[in-house]
Amino acid sequence: MSGTVIVGVDGSTTSFKAATRAATVAAGLGATLTVVTAYAKDSTEVVEIGNDTWVLDSAEQADKLTNQVAFKLREVVPGATIVTKAVKGKPTEALVTAAEEEDAQLIVVGNVGMKGLGRVLGSVATSVAHNSPCDVYVVKTDA
């Protein structure tokens, strides 16, 4: 399979775990990995939900974040072909939009927020699974 695998990152340890798995899967499939982050507006905002912290940055900061993650992923998975993308919007919208634009075969997300109150209120993984134009792989990232 060639094609595209999408993964979202936000600077957290859990998102890097999902990105590492996505890079390994993409390399194994001969696919390109697109590392995506969402940004809401032209300023930086930090939102804490439970034990996870979400950083919503400007486009410039979002680009910087995806490039840093891509650099680390290339060290961890040397055979992976990795590109980056910053998308304006909420995380779920950013991943689904990127998957549609890239005609992706797979979106990889972490399972943060899929337990307890997050399960009731929703999580990025749940929302992506319900709205994705392609298959979704949920990685166990919450230790």
Secondary structure, 3 states (H helix, E strand, C coil): CCCEEEEECCCCHHHHHHHHHHHHHHHHHCCEEEEEEEECCCCCEEEEECCEEEEECCHHHHHHHHHHHHHHHHHHCCCCEEEEEEEECCHHHHHHHHHHHHCCCEEEEECCCCCHHHHHHCCHHHHHHHHCCCEEEEECCCC
